Amino acid sequence: MSMPMSIEWKLLTHGREKRLLHQQNMFEIEFSGYKLFPINQEIEIKRHHDSDQIGSGKIVEISWKEERTVCTYQLLSLYNVN
């Protein structure tokens, strides 16, 4: 059975992002299912669909495996602090 793919224009983190320690301002987040994001373009970062934008970022890598999507992104700006 095939798994549907969605095209996303915002990064919704739901607080699940993980900071990558070896690079400054780099994070990784994993999603269930297959998602396609614009690469190397500035996009909105939000915690939830109905929340305000918390910053902007640039997705630098996407990988798909076993019905999961892993995105690596660089945080470009942060509008508020936890």
Backbone as CSV, one residue per row, in Angstrom:
resi,resn,N_x,N_y,N_z,CA_x,CA_y,CA_z,C_x,C_y,C_z
1,MET,0.840,-1.177,0.000,0.000,0.000,0.000,0.887,1.243,0.000
2,SER,0.558,2.195,-0.816,1.387,3.405,-0.899,1.039,4.383,0.214
3,MET,1.990,5.208,0.553,1.821,6.210,1.597,1.674,7.564,0.933
4,PRO,0.650,8.336,1.279,0.485,9.649,0.660,1.606,10.616,1.049
5,MET,1.832,11.580,0.177,2.836,12.606,0.419,2.136,13.950,0.493
6,SER,2.571,14.801,1.414,2.008,16.148,1.491,3.103,17.167,1.213
7,ILE,2.712,18.276,0.626,3.629,19.384,0.361,3.371,20.448,1.417
8,GLU,4.412,20.835,2.133,4.290,21.756,3.265,5.000,23.071,2.947
9,TRP,4.446,24.177,3.465,5.042,25.502,3.273,5.393,26.163,4.596
10,LYS,5.092,25.477,5.715,5.452,25.925,7.057,6.006,24.726,7.794
11,LEU,6.890,24.995,8.730,7.444,23.937,9.559,6.757,24.008,10.913
12,LEU,5.931,23.013,11.233,5.227,22.951,12.511,5.988,21.976,13.405
13,THR,6.581,22.484,14.488,7.488,21.665,15.293,6.796,20.886,16.407
14,HIS,5.726,21.388,16.955,5.046,20.763,18.098,6.027,20.494,19.239
15,GLY,7.123,21.255,19.281,8.123,21.109,20.339,8.992,19.865,20.215
16,ARG,9.005,19.208,19.057,9.752,17.961,18.883,11.112,18.152,18.220
17,GLU,11.527,19.375,17.966,12.809,19.600,17.300,13.962,19.246,18.234
18,LYS,15.066,18.782,17.640,16.271,18.436,18.399,17.430,19.261,17.857
19,ARG,18.135,19.919,18.755,19.299,20.725,18.348,20.458,19.798,17.976
20,LEU,21.097,20.097,16.860,22.291,19.358,16.453,23.501,20.065,17.047
21,LEU,24.223,19.385,17.896,25.291,20.010,18.674,26.517,20.374,17.852
22,HIS,26.748,19.694,16.744,27.980,19.915,15.978,27.907,21.131,15.050
23,GLN,26.711,21.747,14.910,26.585,22.919,14.041,25.708,23.965,14.711
24,GLN,26.056,25.215,14.535,25.328,26.311,15.163,23.977,26.536,14.484
25,ASN,22.934,26.689,15.286,21.575,26.984,14.821,20.988,25.917,13.901
26,MET,21.441,24.678,14.031,20.921,23.582,13.217,20.065,22.660,14.083
27,PHE,18.934,22.238,13.506,17.985,21.396,14.213,17.530,20.267,13.304
28,GLU,16.990,19.224,13.927,16.427,18.107,13.187,15.058,17.804,13.760
29,ILE,14.122,17.454,12.900,12.783,17.089,13.333,12.294,15.942,12.470
30,GLU,11.544,15.043,13.092,11.029,13.868,12.395,9.503,13.923,12.362
31,PHE,8.951,13.573,11.219,7.506,13.561,11.019,7.052,12.174,10.610
32,SER,5.847,11.834,10.982,5.215,10.623,10.503,4.715,10.868,9.086
33,GLY,4.907,9.932,8.196,4.479,10.084,6.810,5.526,10.807,5.982
34,TYR,5.214,10.984,4.710,6.128,11.635,3.784,5.703,13.077,3.554
35,LYS,6.623,14.004,3.795,6.360,15.428,3.621,7.448,16.016,2.738
36,LEU,7.036,16.942,1.894,7.965,17.618,1.000,7.973,19.100,1.356
37,PHE,9.153,19.652,1.565,9.336,21.060,1.921,10.220,21.718,0.870
38,PRO,10.118,23.036,0.727,11.070,23.723,-0.144,12.472,23.679,0.493
39,ILE,13.462,23.396,-0.310,14.846,23.311,0.168,15.538,24.650,-0.066
40,ASN,16.338,25.070,0.919,17.139,26.295,0.827,16.311,27.545,0.551
41,GLN,15.081,27.554,1.033,14.212,28.733,0.956,13.769,29.075,2.370
42,GLU,13.633,30.345,2.678,13.189,30.748,4.005,11.709,30.412,4.176
43,ILE,11.389,29.700,5.265,10.001,29.341,5.556,9.674,29.682,7.006
44,GLU,8.387,29.760,7.314,7.910,30.040,8.670,8.115,28.821,9.557
45,ILE,8.425,29.093,10.819,8.476,28.036,11.824,7.437,28.385,12.883
46,LYS,6.559,27.432,13.159,5.507,27.603,14.150,5.495,26.379,15.057
47,ARG,5.027,26.567,16.279,4.886,25.415,17.181,3.681,24.565,16.801
48,HIS,2.555,25.217,16.510,1.307,24.532,16.166,0.655,25.266,15.009
49,HIS,-0.287,24.620,14.382,-0.976,25.200,13.226,-1.625,26.555,13.551
50,ASP,-2.230,26.683,14.718,-2.950,27.910,15.079,-2.120,28.906,15.874
51,SER,-0.855,28.620,16.136,-0.023,29.530,16.927,0.655,30.564,16.034
52,ASP,1.219,31.581,16.676,1.961,32.609,15.944,3.293,32.041,15.462
53,GLN,3.835,32.674,14.446,5.147,32.295,13.933,6.190,32.564,15.005
54,ILE,7.075,31.587,15.268,8.106,31.778,16.287,9.454,32.129,15.679
55,GLY,9.571,31.980,14.368,10.831,32.290,13.712,10.788,31.893,12.252
56,SER,11.965,31.930,11.653,12.073,31.487,10.264,13.303,30.605,10.140
57,GLY,13.257,29.726,9.165,14.350,28.794,8.983,14.510,28.406,7.527
58,LYS,15.537,27.610,7.301,15.839,27.137,5.955,16.125,25.638,6.057
59,ILE,15.325,24.835,5.373,15.532,23.390,5.373,16.688,23.082,4.431
60,VAL,17.672,22.359,4.951,18.865,22.064,4.155,18.942,20.605,3.722
61,GLU,18.148,19.737,4.384,18.174,18.324,4.012,16.863,17.656,4.408
62,ILE,16.376,16.786,3.537,15.185,15.985,3.812,15.512,14.541,3.477
63,SER,15.108,13.629,4.349,15.245,12.214,4.013,13.947,11.491,4.348
64,TRP,13.629,10.518,3.513,12.414,9.717,3.697,12.826,8.273,3.888
65,LYS,12.235,7.639,4.905,12.541,6.236,5.140,11.468,5.647,6.050
66,GLU,10.976,4.478,5.681,10.033,3.728,6.512,8.844,4.580,6.951
67,GLU,8.235,5.273,5.984,7.048,6.110,6.201,7.282,7.239,7.206
68,ARG,8.510,7.771,7.217,8.862,8.892,8.086,9.675,9.894,7.280
69,THR,9.570,11.156,7.670,10.348,12.229,7.051,11.238,12.853,8.118
70,VAL,12.502,13.011,7.814,13.438,13.682,8.716,13.945,14.931,8.012
71,CYS,13.762,16.085,8.665,14.211,17.371,8.114,15.330,17.926,8.985
72,THR,16.360,18.396,8.331,17.412,19.138,9.007,17.271,20.583,8.551
73,TYR,17.171,21.502,9.523,16.977,22.906,9.158,17.855,23.830,9.988
74,GLN,18.126,24.974,9.404,18.895,26.021,10.068,17.925,27.086,10.537
75,LEU,18.004,27.430,11.807,17.187,28.505,12.353,17.819,29.834,11.955
76,LEU,17.096,30.632,11.171,17.623,31.912,10.687,17.287,33.061,11.620
77,SER,16.077,33.037,12.194,15.676,34.081,13.145,14.688,33.498,14.126
78,LEU,14.696,34.025,15.333,13.798,33.593,16.399,13.085,34.828,16.928
79,TYR,11.754,34.782,16.916,10.980,35.956,17.306,10.691,36.016,18.786
80,ASN,10.689,34.898,19.458,10.514,34.903,20.919,11.278,33.744,21.514
81,VAL,11.430,33.756,22.802,12.170,32.720,23.502,11.159,31.928,24.313
82,ASN,11.418,30.620,24.431,10.499,29.764,25.186,10.060,30.496,26.376
